[in-house]
Amino acid sequence: MNHVTEEVIQLYINGQLQEQEHLQLEAHFEHCDTCFDMYLEQMDAADTASPLSEKFTDDTIKTIIHQHPTFQPPSKTFSAQPSAKRNTFLHYVVAAGFTILLMMSGVFQYMTDSFNQDGIKKGPSFSGQLMEKTGALLDQLTFAEEGNENE
């Protein structure tokens, strides 16, 4: 298998290849991991080799301001968005405030009163029923023993 040279990969990155060569190289990258790794290394090197300078940024802002006189660059260097912690704390404070307000207005008392009036039947408790059945069983056993002793 023929590997692609670094010069051809650099031409591919810069977009200087013909369309047919471009398609052939992409097809080659799909099958050849070595060449694809070389391509990725050159892409990483190209990204780190050309960081934008401070002068470039300043010149770009000046050009924009010159072309659009109504443009106002942002004067604040910090974010106008509240922090996530502050936002979460604010939500908890608002929720607590509404809860206290509803408690003071008696909404929760009204809700519990309406549940009790809707006819929730309170039958005998499970433990009470269990004790009655156990007592009845013991009475039967003692009655049966007394009946056996009398005979």
C-alpha positions in Angstrom: 0.0 0.0 0.0 1.3 3.4 -0.9 1.3 6.0 1.8 0.5 9.7 1.2 3.3 12.2 1.7 3.2 15.0 4.2 3.3 17.6 1.5 0.1 16.1 -0.1 -1.6 16.0 3.2 -0.7 19.7 3.8 -2.1 20.6 0.3 -5.3 18.7 1.4 -5.5 20.7 4.6 -5.0 24.0 2.8 -7.7 23.0 0.2 -5.2 23.2 -2.7 -6.0 19.8 -4.3 -8.2 19.2 -7.3 -11.6 17.7 -6.5 -10.7 14.3 -7.9 -7.5 14.2 -5.8 -9.4 15.4 -2.8 -11.9 12.5 -3.1 -9.2 10.0 -3.7 -7.3 11.1 -0.6 -10.5 10.9 1.5 -11.1 7.4 0.3 -7.5 6.5 1.1 -7.9 8.0 4.7 -10.8 5.6 5.2 -8.7 2.6 4.6 -5.2 3.6 5.8 -4.9 4.4 9.5 -1.3 5.4 9.2 -2.0 8.2 6.7 -5.1 9.3 8.6 -3.0 9.5 11.8 -0.5 11.7 9.9 -3.4 13.9 8.7 -4.6 14.3 12.3 -1.1 15.2 13.6 -0.7 17.8 10.9 -4.2 19.2 11.8 -3.2 19.5 15.4 0.1 21.1 14.5 -1.7 23.6 12.3 -4.1 24.5 15.1 -1.4 25.1 17.6 1.0 26.9 15.2 -1.4 29.7 14.3 -3.0 31.2 17.4 -4.5 34.6 16.9 -2.3 37.4 18.1 -3.5 40.2 20.4 -2.8 42.7 17.6 -5.0 40.8 15.2 -7.9 40.9 17.6 -7.4 44.7 18.3 -7.2 45.4 14.5 -10.3 43.4 13.8 -12.3 45.3 16.5 -11.0 48.7 15.1 -12.1 47.7 11.6 -15.6 46.7 12.8 -16.0 50.0 14.7 -14.7 51.9 11.7 -17.1 50.2 9.3 -20.1 50.3 11.7 -20.0 53.6 13.7 -23.1 52.6 15.7 -21.4 49.5 17.1 -20.5 49.8 20.8 -17.9 47.3 22.1 -18.9 45.6 25.4 -17.6 47.7 28.3 -17.9 45.0 31.0 -15.4 42.2 31.1 -17.6 39.9 33.4 -20.6 37.9 32.5 -24.1 39.5 33.0 -25.5 36.1 33.8 -25.8 35.2 37.5 -23.8 32.3 38.6 -25.5 28.9 38.8 -25.1 28.7 42.6 -26.7 32.1 43.0 -29.5 31.2 40.7 -30.2 27.9 42.6 -30.1 29.7 45.9 -32.6 32.3 44.6 -35.0 29.5 43.5 -34.9 27.9 46.9 -35.6 31.2 48.6 -38.6 31.9 46.4 -39.9 28.4 46.9 -39.6 28.7 50.7 -41.3 32.1 50.6 -44.3 30.7 48.7 -44.5 27.8 51.1 -44.6 30.0 54.1 -47.2 32.3 52.5 -49.4 29.3 51.7 -49.0 27.9 55.2 -50.0 31.3 56.7 -53.0 31.6 54.5 -54.3 28.2 55.6 -54.4 26.5 52.3 -52.7 23.3 53.7 -55.2 23.2 56.6 -58.1 23.4 54.2 -56.7 20.6 52.2 -56.2 18.3 55.2 -59.7 19.1 56.5 -61.3 18.2 53.1 -59.5 14.8 53.1 -60.8 14.0 56.6 -64.3 14.9 55.6 -64.4 12.9 52.4 -65.2 9.7 54.4 -62.0 7.9 54.9 -63.3 5.1 57.0 -61.3 4.1 59.9 -61.8 0.4 60.5 -60.3 -1.6 63.3 -56.6 -1.6 63.3 -54.8 -4.7 62.0 -53.1 -5.2 65.4 -56.5 -5.0 67.1 -58.0 -7.6 64.8 -55.0 -9.9 65.3 -55.4 -9.6 69.1 -59.1 -10.5 68.9 -58.4 -13.5 66.8 -55.6 -14.7 69.0 -57.8 -14.3 72.1 -60.6 -16.2 70.4 -58.1 -19.0 69.5 -56.8 -19.2 73.1 -60.4 -19.3 74.4 -61.2 -22.2 72.1 -58.0 -24.0 73.2 -58.7 -23.6 76.9 -62.3 -24.6 76.4 -61.2 -27.7 74.6 -58.7 -28.6 77.3 -61.3 -28.0 80.0 -63.7 -30.3 78.1 -61.1 -33.0 77.9 -60.4 -32.8 81.6 -64.0 -33.1 82.6 -64.4 -36.4 80.7 
